[in-house]
Amino acid sequence: MDIEFGRSSFYDEDSIYLNVDGKSVIMARATAKKFVETVLGVGHYFGFVD
């Protein structure tokens, strides 16, 4: 799985772009924010994030 965070001249806003098995998923900004919040929550739960 490839994960890209950043800017794209093709899209108007920063977001998260995922490539899974050659298929691209581009998150809307609100979805990307929920994704990051969830990942941080899991990271705290498992002790990966202070």
C-alpha contacts under 8 A as a table, 3 or more apart, distances in Angstrom:
res1	aa1	res2	aa2	distance
1	M	18	L	7.43
1	M	19	N	5.83
1	M	20	V	5.03
1	M	21	D	6.86
2	D	18	L	6.05
2	D	19	N	5.15
2	D	20	V	6.82
3	I	16	I	7.37
3	I	17	Y	6.14
3	I	18	L	4.85
3	I	19	N	6.45
4	E	16	I	6.03
4	E	17	Y	5.18
4	E	18	L	6.35
5	F	14	D	7.76
5	F	15	S	6.41
5	F	16	I	4.97
5	F	17	Y	6.44
6	G	14	D	5.67
6	G	15	S	6.29
6	G	16	I	6.90
7	R	11	Y	7.72
7	R	13	E	7.02
7	R	14	D	4.97
7	R	15	S	7.12
8	S	11	Y	5.43
8	S	12	D	7.52
8	S	13	E	7.69
8	S	14	D	7.14
9	S	12	D	7.18
11	Y	14	D	7.67
13	E	29	R	7.37
14	D	29	R	7.19
15	S	26	I	7.48
15	S	27	M	6.29
15	S	28	A	6.74
15	S	29	R	5.58
15	S	32	A	6.14
16	I	26	I	6.30
16	I	27	M	5.76
16	I	29	R	7.98
16	I	32	A	5.96
17	Y	24	S	7.08
17	Y	25	V	5.90
17	Y	26	I	4.72
17	Y	27	M	6.49
18	L	24	S	5.65
18	L	25	V	5.06
18	L	26	I	6.42
19	N	22	G	5.82
19	N	23	K	5.40
19	N	24	S	4.52
19	N	25	V	6.32
20	V	23	K	5.23
20	V	24	S	6.49
20	V	25	V	7.86
27	M	30	A	7.88
27	M	31	T	5.73
27	M	32	A	5.47
28	A	31	T	5.25
28	A	32	A	6.12
29	R	32	A	5.01
29	R	33	K	6.19
30	A	33	K	5.15
30	A	34	K	6.42
31	T	34	K	5.12
31	T	35	F	6.10
32	A	35	F	4.94
32	A	36	V	6.21
33	K	36	V	5.22
33	K	37	E	6.20
34	K	37	E	5.08
34	K	38	T	6.06
35	F	38	T	5.18
35	F	39	V	6.15
36	V	39	V	5.10
36	V	40	L	6.12
37	E	40	L	5.17
37	E	41	G	6.19
38	T	41	G	4.99
38	T	42	V	6.27
39	V	42	V	5.16
39	V	43	G	6.06
40	L	43	G	4.86
40	L	44	H	6.14
40	L	49	V	7.19
41	G	44	H	5.15
41	G	45	Y	6.20
42	V	45	Y	4.99
42	V	46	F	6.25
43	G	46	F	5.36
43	G	47	G	5.99
43	G	48	F	4.80
43	G	49	V	5.20
44	H	47	G	5.00
44	H	48	F	5.93
44	H	49	V	4.91
44	H	50	D	6.59
45	Y	48	F	7.70
46	F	49	V	7.92
47	G	50	D	6.83
